[in-house]
Amino acid sequence: MWNEKFGGEDYFYGTQPCQWLVMNRHRFGRGQALAIGDGEGRNGVYLASQGYHTTSLDQSEVGLEKAKRLAAANGVRLTTWHADLADTNLIDDQYDLIAAIYAHLPQPLRATTHAQCASALKPGGLFILEAFHPLQLNYRSGGPKTEDLLYRADAICEELKGLTIVDALEGRTELSEGSGHRGMGYVTRIVARRD
């Protein structure tokens, strides 16, 4: 499905990073970053441009090839990791920042992945998430069409055991991210830190 979605010349979600990631750049440090479910690489490339040694993880080979091209076009180095999160084990204490931008996963994979992300952060590391909320079903701006794949802030906070929640927000936002996310949407936004 994702190889087909990313198969065109255009970048399905555009080439600019998620605005929630940009809005949190004042919290950025340096070191190793991981962007899970990074598709065509827009968020990984942004993190690399901010000084992180960044890995973009995705199950789509087509998306990751486009991520490499986007990195080259932006003059940054990006490591790509072709993997399915269902078969991936993250190493503890590895990353200074993990971004999960519209990486919609079903339960129980979602809880397992978020717990792994919490453990994979180094002390002081940040976890930044934006995903569609169940109320997104009332909007036409993109996202999954089943509630199991949509995220409530309280549930995500529960899954990030061991992290301090810095921000946990739910609400409407205007999306302009390629043809994949366009128009008014309802999102969940999280920032958490490993102390």
N, C-alpha and C positions, 0 to 999 in steps of 0.2 A: 504494500500500500504506500509506504513512505517513499520508496524508490520511484514509484509512478508520480506521486505528488511533487517530488523535487526534480522530475525529469525535464522540465522545460528550461528555456534559456533564462527566464526571469527567476529571481529569488522569491519563493512563494510567500515568505514573511518579510520580504525586503532585506536590505543590507544594513540598516541602522539597528542599533541595540534596543532592547526593551527599555522604555523610559524609566521604569522602576530601578533598573540597574544603574542607569545614569544618575538618577536622583540620589543614589547612595554612594556616589564616587567619593564623597568627603570622608567616608569610612574606610576607603581602600588603603591597603598597605602595599607590601611587595611580597614576592615569593611565588609559590605554586598555586595555580587556580585550576579548577575543573568545572566545565560546563556540561551538565548531564542533559541528554536529549537535545543536543545543540543543533540538530538538523543541518542546515546549510552554513552554520558557523557565525551568524551575525553577533551573537553575544560573546562567544569565545574570542573572536577577532577584536571586539571592543576591549575585553579584559587584557588581551595581549598588548593592545595599544596603550593601556594604562600601566604597563610595566610588569605585569604578571607573566611568568612562564606558564602558558595555558595549554590545557588539553581539552579538546572537544570530543565528547563521547556521544555516539549515536549508533543506531542499528541500521541506518541507511548508508550504504556505500556511495550512492549517488549524491546524497546530501554532503557527505564528508569530502568528496572530490570537489564539490562547489565551495566548501569551506576553505580548502587549500587555495583555490583560485582567489577567493575573497581576501585571504590573508596576504597572498602575494601582491594583489592590487593595492592593499593598504600598507605594504612594506613592513609587515610584522611576521614573526615566527609563530606557528601554531602546530602543536602536535595533535594528530587525530587518533582516536581509539574506536575502532569498529567493534561494537559489542552490544549485546542485548542485556539490559539491566537485570533480567531474570536469571542470567547466568554469570553475573559479575560480582566479584567480591572486592570492595575497596579496602585498601591498606590503612590501618589506624595511623593517626598522627601524621598525615601526608600533606594536607592542603591548608593553605592560608585563606582560601575563599572557595566556596562551592556555590555555583549558580544553578538553580533549577527553574528555568523559565519555560512555562507551558509544557512541562514534562509530565503530562497527564498519565498516571498509572492506575491500574485497578488494585483493589485490596486483594490479598494481603501484600502484594509486591510493593505497593506504595509505602506501607509502614516499614517493611524491611529495608527498602532503599533509603528512606529518611533516617532510620536508625543507623544504617551504615554511614551515611553522610555525616551524622553527628560525631561518630567515632573517628571518621577519616580526617576531621579538622584538627589542626594543631591548636594548642592553647592560644587564645586570642583570635582564632580564625572565625570567619563569617560565613553564614549560610543565608543566601538571598533567593527568595522564591516569588514568582508571580504565576498565577494559574487562574483559570476560570472557576467561579463560584457556581453552585447549583442554580442561582437566579439567572445565570447566563442563558438558561433554556428559554427565557423570555426575549432574548435578543438574537439578532441575525449576523453578528459581527465575527463569528467563527467559533471554534471549539467543539469538544465532544457533545454528542446529543444524548448521552446517557448519564444519569446522576451519579452512578458509581465512579465515573471518571472525573468528577468535579469536586473542588476542594473547599471546605469550610475552615476558617482560621483556627477554631478551637481544636479541631481534629488534627491539623498539621502540628500545632503546638504540642499536643500530646505525643506525637510521634518523634519529636525532637528532644527526647529525654537527655538530660545532661547539658543542654544548651540554655542560655539565658535569652529570653525573648525580648528583643529591642523594640520591634514594631510588629503589630499584628492588625491588619486592616482589611476591611471588606467594603466594597462600594463600586459605584459607577465610574467609568473612565472612557474617554474618547480614544479609540484605537486607530492608528494609521500605520500598519505594519504589512506592507505588500498587499497582495490580494487576499491573503489568508486571514488577516485580522483587520477589519475595516468597519468603522462605525462605533456607536455606543456599545459598551460592554460592561459586564459586572464581574469584578475580579477579587481575588484574595491575594494579599501581599504580606510577606513575612520577612523580617530580618532577625536573625538569631546569632548569638556569639557563644563560642566555647570559652569559658573562663579558665 
